[in-house]
Amino acid sequence: MNTPDTAVPVVLAGARGHGRWHLDNIRRLQDKGIVRLAGVCELTPLTPAEIPEGLGTPEQSADFGALLATTGARVAVVCTPIPTHTDLALTAAARGVHLLLEKPPAPSYAEFRRMADGVARAGVACQIGFQSLGSHALPAIRTLIQGGAIGEVSGVGGAGAWARAQAYYRRAPWAGRRRLDDVDVIDGALTNPLAHAVATALALAGATRAGDVARIETELAHANEIESDDTSCVRVSTADGRQVVVAATLCAEDPDDPYVVVHGSRGRITYWYKQDRVLLQRAGHGPEEFEYGSTDLLENLVDHLTDGTPLLVPPAATESFMRVVEAIRTAPDPVRLPEGVWRLLPDEDRRVVPGVDALVAAAADTLCLYSELGAPWAFPTAHPKEVSP
């Protein structure tokens, strides 16, 4: 363990919104002597009340590069709007500062490649913030699969039935947008709030690299007054013949924890990634349930820097996810659901699509798209080959 004198200095870019979680996590790791919050980059400085007790008075500036220089930061955590990720990552890399970059890492495959290649050339470490990929459940599930617990794996499904109030899309100018000021944003259900379901399903299918993707089909729709998708599904056909289908909605009637299910010839494994909980169901056995711990990605990054521990989520581990982002980016604009398909819950100020919870579950269970399950508003878009970078 590091001592206070050797704790790794960290700068956090983007400390509001989801960035508050990072502030609390940095505080936790600072209490353990692992890191030290050296600076906060925000357009408007945090007030003392916004800084968790125990973090002191970190230096603050809206100039990210200057802040990295004056604080002597060794690690930067980037939790800013999606379109800013690549430039901020390269700003840090140019100064030899290692990175924890929030998901999605970029709004397009080209921007992702620019980021990943630039970071590699600079020789700095970069961890992508898919915390679900830090779960100890993933290697345990892979061990079950390799041991033949559920027979031959045919595919992986993912289901995310969540809810977001209409105010969610008013929280920032880029929220719910595909593009803003002629710049890609791609803030949709599958690419941002439920991106973990996509990345985790691909990881359990053993399809994390760009070359693992043979074909992508998308079905994108929205009930809310946005231009991006809030109810969508995607099917990835992998190079080894497996199917990965992830269905998502932010218009659920009864929101529940998202999950990923691995389908085998003699059983299935269901993984609730926010709970690190696994259910094994197989022929000739009763159901077995397991709970696992998780390795924090910032802590793993520091361990990588101090003793060479392998990174859990380097950029290469998210290439196939970024192929999905690119397919969604280049797909036709999402279908706008007519009023008869959704209804407003006034008390919660949110729109729901009746029946969508069951549709999401059925897609993960059958590896079918919404249109194949009879949703009249779903229109498939196929990308026969992986999108060129």
BELDA-V863158 format. One record per residue. N is the residue number from 1. PHI is phi as a letter, one per 20 degrees, with the letter a starting at -180 (* if undefined). PSI is psi in radians with two decimals (999 if undefined). NEAR is the number of other C-alpha atoms within 8 Angstrom. Layout:
BEGIN
N:PHI:PSI:NEAR  N:PHI:PSI:NEAR
END
This chain:
BEGIN
1:*:2.49:5  2:f:2.67:9  3:e:2.92:8  4:g:-0.58:8  5:f:-0.42:5  6:d:0.03:7  7:g:2.43:12  8:f:2.15:11  9:f:2.30:13  10:c:2.43:14  11:d:2.32:16  12:d:2.11:15  13:d:1.98:13  14:n:1.48:12  15:d:0.01:15  16:d:3.01:6  17:m:-2.29:6  18:f:-0.38:8  19:g:-0.41:10  20:f:-0.60:9  21:f:-0.72:7  22:f:-0.65:10  23:g:-0.80:12  24:f:-0.67:9  25:f:-0.70:8  26:f:-0.68:11  27:f:-0.76:12  28:f:-0.81:8  29:f:-0.50:12  30:f:-0.68:13  31:f:-0.47:7  32:e:-0.02:8  33:m:0.30:12  34:e:-0.75:16  35:c:2.99:13  36:b:2.22:13  37:f:1.90:14  38:e:-0.49:11  39:a:2.76:14  40:c:2.23:15  41:d:1.96:16  42:b:2.59:12  43:f:-0.65:6  44:d:2.10:5  45:g:2.59:10  46:f:2.51:10  47:e:2.81:6  48:g:-0.59:6  49:f:-0.39:6  50:e:-0.14:6  51:e:2.07:10  52:g:2.49:9  53:g:2.37:5  54:o:-0.21:5  55:e:-0.04:10  56:m:-2.53:6  57:c:1.39:5  58:f:2.65:9  59:f:2.49:9  60:c:2.48:11  61:a:2.64:13  62:e:-0.16:9  63:e:1.76:7  64:f:-0.86:11  65:f:-0.76:8  66:f:-0.67:8  67:f:-0.71:14  68:f:-0.70:14  69:f:-0.80:9  70:f:-0.45:6  71:e:-0.27:11  72:m:0.52:7  73:g:2.46:13  74:d:-0.42:10  75:c:2.45:12  76:d:2.33:14  77:d:2.11:12  78:d:1.96:14  79:c:1.06:12  80:d:3.07:9  81:g:2.54:7  82:g:-0.79:11  83:f:-0.26:10  84:e:-0.16:8  85:g:-0.86:13  86:f:-0.84:13  87:f:-0.71:8  88:f:-0.69:10  89:f:-0.73:13  90:f:-0.54:11  91:f:-0.78:10  92:f:-0.80:14  93:f:-0.67:15  94:f:-0.38:8  95:d:0.20:8  96:m:0.37:10  97:e:2.25:13  98:f:2.84:12  99:c:2.43:15  100:d:1.92:15  101:d:2.13:14  102:f:2.71:12  103:e:2.71:10  104:f:2.53:10  105:f:-0.43:11  106:a:2.84:13  107:e:-0.05:15  108:b:2.81:11  109:f:-0.61:12  110:f:-0.77:7  111:f:-0.63:10  112:f:-0.80:13  113:f:-0.71:9  114:g:-0.73:9  115:f:-0.95:12  116:f:-0.73:9  117:f:-0.66:8  118:f:-0.72:10  119:f:-0.73:14  120:f:-0.75:9  121:f:-0.61:6  122:f:-0.29:9  123:m:0.39:8  124:d:2.76:11  125:e:2.50:11  126:c:2.21:12  127:d:2.29:14  128:e:2.36:13  129:f:0.81:11  130:e:1.53:11  131:f:-0.52:9  132:f:-0.46:9  133:f:-0.07:10  134:e:0.01:13  135:f:2.47:13  136:f:-0.15:11  137:f:-0.58:14  138:f:-0.89:10  139:f:-0.54:7  140:f:-0.73:8  141:f:-0.73:10  142:f:-0.66:9  143:f:-0.72:8  144:f:-0.76:10  145:f:-0.83:11  146:f:-0.49:7  147:e:0.02:6  148:m:0.34:8  149:g:-0.61:10  150:d:0.32:17  151:m:-2.65:10  152:f:2.22:8  153:f:2.22:11  154:e:-0.46:9  155:r:3.11:12  156:c:2.31:18  157:d:2.70:17  158:c:2.46:16  159:c:2.25:15  160:c:1.84:15  161:d:1.63:17  162:d:3.04:14  163:c:2.49:12  164:c:2.29:9  165:f:2.81:10  166:f:-0.47:10  167:f:-0.41:8  168:g:-0.62:8  169:e:-0.01:10  170:d:0.09:8  171:f:-0.39:7  172:b:2.68:6  173:g:-0.49:5  174:e:-0.14:10  175:f:2.28:10  176:m:0.31:12  177:d:2.59:13  178:e:-0.68:12  179:b:2.66:10  180:b:2.17:9  181:l:0.73:4  182:m:0.38:5  183:c:2.39:7  184:f:2.41:10  185:c:-0.97:12  186:l:0.90:14  187:e:1.36:14  188:d:3.05:13  189:g:-0.76:15  190:e:-0.40:13  191:e:-0.26:11  192:c:-1.43:10  193:f:-0.59:8  194:d:0.44:11  195:f:-0.55:12  196:g:-0.64:10  197:f:-0.73:15  198:f:-0.88:12  199:f:-0.68:12  200:f:-0.71:11  201:f:-0.76:15  202:f:-0.69:14  203:f:-0.74:10  204:f:-0.35:12  205:e:-0.05:11  206:m:0.53:6  207:c:1.33:11  208:d:-0.36:14  209:e:2.76:11  210:g:-0.69:9  211:f:-0.19:7  212:f:-0.18:11  213:e:2.16:15  214:d:-0.59:12  215:b:2.51:12  216:c:2.30:16  217:c:2.39:12  218:c:2.60:14  219:c:1.99:15  220:c:2.35:14  221:b:2.87:15  222:b:2.44:16  223:e:-0.50:14  224:e:2.88:7  225:e:1.26:5  226:c:2.99:9  227:d:-0.29:10  228:e:-2.99:14  229:d:2.48:14  230:c:-0.11:15  231:b:1.89:14  232:b:2.84:15  233:b:2.78:14  234:b:2.51:13  235:c:2.16:14  236:d:2.12:13  237:e:2.16:12  238:e:2.85:13  239:f:-0.42:9  240:e:0.24:5  241:n:0.14:6  242:e:2.79:12  243:d:2.33:12  244:c:2.02:16  245:c:2.20:16  246:c:2.19:16  247:d:2.44:17  248:b:2.62:16  249:b:2.57:15  250:d:0.31:11  251:c:0.64:16  252:f:2.60:14  253:f:-0.83:11  254:c:1.53:7  255:g:2.49:9  256:b:2.97:7  257:f:2.37:9  258:f:2.77:13  259:b:2.89:12  260:c:2.43:16  261:c:2.22:14  262:e:2.12:13  263:e:2.21:13  264:c:2.93:12  265:f:-0.33:9  266:c:0.34:10  267:r:-2.92:13  268:b:2.71:12  269:c:2.14:13  270:d:2.32:11  271:c:1.99:12  272:e:1.74:12  273:f:-0.38:11  274:f:-0.30:8  275:d:-0.15:6  276:l:0.70:14  277:d:2.39:13  278:c:2.37:12  279:d:2.11:11  280:d:2.12:11  281:c:2.15:12  282:b:2.74:12  283:f:2.36:7  284:n:0.10:4  285:c:2.69:6  286:f:2.85:6  287:f:2.48:8  288:c:2.33:7  289:c:2.45:8  290:c:2.60:7  291:c:2.48:9  292:c:2.88:9  293:e:-2.99:8  294:b:2.58:9  295:e:2.18:9  296:f:2.38:8  297:f:-0.57:13  298:f:-0.72:7  299:f:-0.71:10  300:f:-0.67:13  301:f:-0.77:13  302:f:-0.72:10  303:f:-0.66:10  304:f:-0.71:11  305:f:-0.56:9  306:e:-0.59:7  307:c:0.20:6  308:n:0.19:7  309:g:2.31:9  310:f:2.48:6  311:f:2.47:9  312:f:-0.62:9  313:c:1.20:14  314:f:2.87:11  315:g:-0.64:10  316:g:-0.50:8  317:f:-0.08:9  318:d:0.21:13  319:f:-0.80:11  320:f:-0.65:15  321:g:-0.75:11  322:f:-0.45:12  323:f:-0.65:13  324:f:-0.77:11  325:g:-0.77:13  326:f:-0.69:12  327:f:-0.69:13  328:f:-0.67:9  329:f:-0.71:10  330:e:-0.06:6  331:f:2.78:8  332:g:2.72:5  333:g:2.51:7  334:g:2.57:11  335:f:2.34:10  336:e:2.10:7  337:f:2.28:10  338:f:2.83:7  339:g:-0.51:6  340:f:-0.25:5  341:e:-0.46:8  342:c:2.88:12  343:b:2.74:10  344:e:2.35:8  345:e:1.71:9  346:g:-0.68:6  347:f:-0.51:4  348:d:-0.04:6  349:l:0.83:10  350:b:2.71:12  351:e:2.41:13  352:c:2.62:13  353:d:1.82:12  354:g:2.33:10  355:n:-0.11:7  356:f:-0.50:12  357:g:-0.83:12  358:f:-0.60:7  359:f:-0.75:10  360:f:-0.81:15  361:f:-0.72:10  362:f:-0.66:11  363:f:-0.78:17  364:f:-0.57:17  365:f:-0.64:8  366:d:-0.16:7  367:m:0.57:14  368:d:2.69:11  369:e:2.86:14  370:g:-0.75:13  371:f:-0.62:12  372:f:-0.32:7  373:e:0.07:10  374:n:0.14:6  375:f:2.03:8  376:f:-0.28:5  377:e:0.01:8  378:e:2.30:11  379:c:2.00:8  380:f:2.55:9  381:c:2.08:9  382:e:2.50:8  383:d:1.54:10  384:g:-0.57:7  385:c:2.78:7  386:f:2.52:11  387:f:2.38:8  388:f:2.48:3  389:f:999:5
END
